[in-house]
């Protein structure tokens, strides 16, 4: 008999903990009525996800707008994995002088792509959801 899978929704705390296990996710939004989803390197502080970018689609579509952020991991051999989705409002904190923005800009965050990534965008998580699927023990 084939293995069956276990599917479970994860708690907000488990989702936030998983955000700390990787450094690449995807931010999605809408620019001029067209959806976009683009990869970003990110850091996490509490309920905030922060990424750096240059002027362009990510900054235009994310700054002061509603966005989704997704990160996941999977193991095809074991047919298991997890996904965390954050929905919230993104803010360009590049020039903000409040204590939180300054703190967020000091997080360890080095984008992989070359170029000037001087714009800092913070997403305040309004909704954090996650799902996990994993193989269960075979049944007789």
Order of alpha helices (4+ residues) and beta strands (2+ residues): beta-alpha-beta-beta-beta-alpha-beta-beta-alpha-beta
